[in-house]
Amino acid sequence: MSNRLKLRPLERSDLRFAHELNNNAKIMRYWFEEPYETFSELTQLYDQHVHDVRERRFVAVDGNDEMVGFVELIELDYIHRRGEFQIMIAPEQQGKGYASEATRLAASYAFSVLNLRKLYLVVDVSNKAAIHIYEKCGFTQEAELIEEYFSNGTYHNVFRMCLFQHNFFAKNRVSA
């Protein structure tokens, strides 16, 4: 894995950057969420979830410690050893390979540190660029969920994709 990108825990001081991305309609349409969140709301959410063991939120930073995006591992289930993966790369940082690197780093953390067995995600079927990145990182399609999310006046189909620990380790030549 490359070391041009690192993940570090989300800190309170990162919330301005998060707020900027969370209020970008082009980004949030793929998160199926409203792009209208006050900084106060974001701060309250951070305070409510900072110690939640079912969530891990990271900032992706480049070699110059510039923030390029976020990755999240949420809905962590330690009995069934699974969790949901989410990623957001700043628009000006897209197309530089950061999404693939951040995805691999988050998967490595999930499988090597948290000992999860399965990561899953949902992605709009029309988001071909994201699907390509996820497949390149080893995710495979599990199902298509029909009219799963309502956004911008229409319902959207999504793929649920997953990556298993043993497949990740085999592809990345990492031992458990």
N, C-alpha and C positions, 0 to 999 in steps of 0.2 A: 504494500500500500504506500501511496505517496505521503510525504510529510509536508507538502505545500499547504495543506489544509489541516486544521485541528478543530476538535469540538471541545468546548468548555461549558461548564454549567451556566445557565441563564442567571444573571444577577439583576438586581433592582436597577442598576445603572444602565442596563441594556434596554430598558422598557421604552425609551424614546424611539429607538430604532424599531422595536417591535410595533409600536403604535403607528409609525409611518407605514410599515408593511401591512398591518391589519386594516388600515384605512385606504388601501389601494384596491379599487374595485376590480381591476384586471387580475390581481392575485386572488382576491377573496372569492371570485366566482368559481374557482376550482376548489375552494374549501367549503363551498355551499353555505357560506355565511354572509351576513350583512357586513358591508365595509364601513360601518358607522359605530365606532366605539370610542368613548371618551378616554382620555388618559387616566382619569380617576377610576373608571371601571376596570381598566387594564391593571392598574396598581392594586385594586381590591382583589381581583382574580389572582394576581401574583401572590399576595399575602395569604389568601385562602389555600393556595395549592403548593406553596413552596416546600412544605414538609410532607406532602402526600406521597407515600411510598408506592402508589400505583401510577406515578408519573415521573418521567425524567425529561427535562427540557434543556436543550443545548443551543449555544450560539456557534455557528460555523465561522471561523476566522481564518484568513489567509496568512501567508508567511510574513506579512507586515502587520499582523494583528488587526487588520481591517475586517469588520463584520460583513459577511456576505450573505448570511441567512440563518435559518433556524432548523433544527430537527427536533422532533418530539417522539417519545415512546410513551404512549398513554394506554389506559385500560389494562395496565399490567396485571396479569393473573398468575400468581405464583403457584397455584395448585395445578392448573392446566398448562402452565409454562408458556403463555402466549401474551402478545401485546400488539397494539396497533402502532404503525409507523406513520408519521406525517413529516413533510418537509416544505420549506418555503425559502426560495432563493430570491434575493433582491433583483428587480428587473435589470438593473445595470450590470449585474454580475452573472446573468444567465448566458449560456453558450460558452462558458469557459471550463466546463467539466466539473464544476463544484458540486453539482447535484449528485453525480455519480460517486464522487469521493465522499461526500457527506453521508450518502446512503450506506456505503460500505463501512464507514467508521461507526455509524449508529448500529448497523447490524452486528459488527464485531463486538461492540459494547454489550448489546442485548444478549448475544450468544455466549460470549466469553466471560463477562462480568456478572450479568443477571442470570445466566444459565437458562435463558428462555429456549424453548424448543421450536417455536413458530412465531414469525412476525407476519402481520397482514396489513393491508392498506386498501383503501377504496379510491378509485380514480375515474374521472369522467371518461366515458368511452371515446369522446372526441378529442381528448388530450393526448394526441399521438406522441408528442415529444416526451411527456412524462412516462407513458407506457414503454417507450423505447428504452429510457433510462432504467426503469425498474426491471425490465427483462434483461438488460445488459448486466445488471447487478444480481441476477438469479431469481427474481420473483417470477412466478407463473400464475396464470389466471385460474382461479377456482370457480368463479361463477359470474354471471351477469345479473345484476339486480335491476329490475325494470322500474322506471319512473321512481327511483329511490329518493331523489332530492329535488326540491323546488327552488329555482333560482332564476332571477331575471325574467319572471313571467312564464317559465316553462319547466316541465319536469325533465329530469336528466337520468339516463341510464348510467350505471357505473359498473366497472369490473371490480370484483374483490380479488386481490392478488395476494399470494403468500410466498414466504421463503422459510425453509426449514433449516434448523441448525446444522444437521449433518450435510445437507447440500451446500450450505455456505462454507463449511469447513473444507469439504472436498474441493470446491471450486477455488478457494483461496489458500489451499494447502496449510490449513491451520488445524492443530489438534485440540480436542476438547479439554 
